[in-house]
């Protein structure tokens, strides 16, 4: 996705399907929604919606978790 999309421009039809496929591929290979949003010049919400529409299983939020440590085996 070399070119960034013009902010606020509508993405429809084949261009939307191609963008969704590109976003899905990059998200599945580990990129964050925020990183994808910055790369494409779109908002977090737009990227999130595109991923949801394309059937991606979204990852949970990261960060520190509180609770018991997992037993080392």
C-alpha positions as semicolon CSV with decimal commas, in nm:
position;residue;x (nm);y (nm);z (nm)
1;X;0,000;0,000;0,000
2;X;0,253;0,256;-0,117
3;X;0,014;0,545;-0,167
4;X;-0,187;0,679;0,124
5;X;-0,549;0,754;0,059
6;X;-0,674;1,108;0,068
7;X;-0,818;1,163;0,415
8;X;-1,196;1,160;0,414
9;X;-1,228;1,033;0,057
10;X;-1,479;0,756;-0,002
11;X;-1,344;0,414;-0,079
12;X;-1,593;0,204;-0,275
13;X;-1,617;-0,095;-0,503
14;X;-1,302;-0,275;-0,610
15;X;-1,074;-0,023;-0,436
16;X;-1,250;-0,093;-0,105
17;X;-1,218;-0,469;-0,151
18;X;-0,848;-0,438;-0,235
19;X;-0,787;-0,213;0,066
20;X;-0,974;-0,454;0,295
21;X;-0,767;-0,747;0,164
22;X;-0,441;-0,555;0,215
23;X;-0,538;-0,449;0,566
24;X;-0,646;-0,803;0,654
25;X;-0,317;-0,951;0,531
26;X;-0,109;-0,700;0,726
27;X;-0,322;-0,732;1,042
28;X;-0,300;-1,112;1,028
29;X;0,079;-1,086;0,999
30;X;0,096;-0,884;1,322
31;X;0,045;-0,515;1,238
32;X;-0,167;-0,317;1,484
33;X;-0,480;-0,127;1,386
34;X;-0,309;0,197;1,490
35;X;-0,007;0,123;1,270
36;X;-0,234;0,042;0,975
37;X;-0,434;0,362;1,031
38;X;-0,116;0,571;1,030
39;X;0,018;0,393;0,722
40;X;-0,300;0,446;0,521
41;X;-0,376;0,795;0,651
42;X;-0,719;0,682;0,772
43;X;-0,869;0,681;1,119
44;X;-0,849;0,398;1,371
45;X;-1,227;0,355;1,342
46;X;-1,214;0,327;0,963
47;X;-0,946;0,058;0,974
48;X;-1,130;-0,126;1,255
49;X;-1,453;-0,121;1,051
50;X;-1,276;-0,243;0,736
51;X;-1,120;-0,533;0,926
52;X;-1,454;-0,623;1,087
53;X;-1,632;-0,613;0,751
54;X;-1,372;-0,845;0,598
55;X;-1,430;-1,105;0,870
56;X;-1,101;-1,070;1,060
57;X;-1,086;-1,217;1,408
58;X;-0,968;-0,909;1,601
59;X;-0,703;-0,955;1,869
60;X;-0,772;-0,863;2,229
61;X;-0,612;-0,564;2,391
62;X;-0,254;-0,612;2,503
63;X;-0,070;-0,468;2,798
64;X;-0,001;-0,580;3,150
65;X;-0,253;-0,806;3,313
66;X;-0,305;-0,845;3,683
67;X;-0,354;-1,176;3,850
68;X;-0,171;-1,495;3,929
69;X;0,130;-1,582;3,720
70;X;0,096;-1,889;3,501
71;X;0,271;-2,192;3,645
72;X;0,604;-2,260;3,473
73;X;0,613;-2,612;3,343
